[in-house]
Amino acid sequence: MAKKTKKISKKPVKKARSISSGQAAKKVTKPVSSFGVIPLGDRVLVKPIEMGVERSPSGIIIPDSGNKEKAGRGKVVAIGEGRRTDGGALVPPRVSIGDVVMFSKYGFDEITVDDVEYYIVNEPSILAIIK
């Protein structure tokens, strides 16, 4: 009688990250981005939201004057892991992916990925979460 053998696949085993005693209570996760841009530290990747057509109180459409300012609102696309305190503790960001935020007009860096414009904003430059 022939013996049946099982095939064992040799998948690489992932090593577990060591967690210091100060981080034992928190789950360590890495930020994920669907298109390869991962902000570092307390930075947030935001896709700007174009402001709508300007109208006067009586309903008249005001044409664009040509000196269009940058948007101060956007949708959070990716977030960094957070900032570290002087003691080394990780403070997670207060915003999450999908939040619509209002940020400082001049507190961002512009980047372009696949012909789409994004802003990298430091979390302290985010003024509010719009619900």
N, C-alpha and C positions, 0 to 999 in steps of 0.2 A: 504494500500500500504506500502510495506516494504521499509525502508530507506537504501540506499546503503552507506556503510562505506568504507573509504579508509584505507589501512594499512599504517602506518607510521613506517618506519624503524628507529631504534634508533642507529645511528652511532655516535661514539664518536666525539665530536667537538674538532678540534685542536686549541690550543690557539696560537695567534699570538705573535711572539717575539717582545719585545719592542726594539725600535731602538733609540739610543741616538742621540742628535742633530747633532753630528759630522758625523754620519753615515747615516743620512736621505737621502742623495743623492745616496748612493750606495745600491744595492740590497744585502742582507745578504744571502749567500748560504753556505751550508755545503759541504765539499768535498765528493765525492762519489767514492767508490771502488767496483769493481765487486766481489772481493773475500775476503772482510772483513778487509783488512789492509788499514788504513787511516793514512797517515803521519801527524804529528803535526807541527804547526808553518810553517816555511819556508822550510821544508824538502820535498823531492821528491822521490817517489818510482820508481826505474829504473830497467828494465829487461836488463841484459847485452847482447850485441850483440857480438857473437864470431867473431874474426877476421878471414879473409879468409886464404887460403893456401899462404904461403910466396913463392914468385918466384924471381929469380934474373932477372936483366934487359934483359938477353938473353933467359929467359923463363924456366930455370931450376928450378924445385921444390926444395926448401930448407926444409929438414926434421926438425921436431920439436926437439929441443935440450933437452927437458925434464924440463927445468926451465921456464915453461910458465908463463908469467906475467898476472896479472888480466887485463880484458878489461877496456879500458878507454872510451868506447862508450856504449850507451844503448838507449832503447826506454822508454819514460816516460809512466808509467802505472797509477800512481795516484799522486795527488799533495795535499799539505796541504793548509790551508786557507790563509797563508801568514804570514808576520812578523808584529809586532806592533812597532810603533815608540815610542820615549819617551813621546810624547804627547798623545799616545793611539790610533792614527789613524792606520788603517789596510792598509798595502801595499801588494797588491795581487802579486803572483808569476808571473814572466815574461815568464815562460814556460807553455805549456799546454799539456794535455794528447795526446799522439800520436807523440810528437816531438822526433826526434832523437838528442841526446845531447852528447857532449864530456865533460868529467869531469876529475878532478884531480885523478891521479893514487891511491893516498893514502887517499883521502878525502871522504870515504864512509864506511858504516857498512853493513856487509853481513847478510841476513836473508834467510831462506828457508821456502817456503809455498807450501805444497802438492808436495814435492820433486822437486820444481823448485827454482833456486837461483835468488834472487833479491838483489839490493843494495838500501840502504837508503842514499841519498846524500843531504847535505845542499845546498840550492840554491846558496850561494856564491862560492861553490866548482865547480859549473857548468861553464865551460869555454866558450862553444859555442853551438849554435843550428845549426845542420847540415841540410841544405835544399837539 
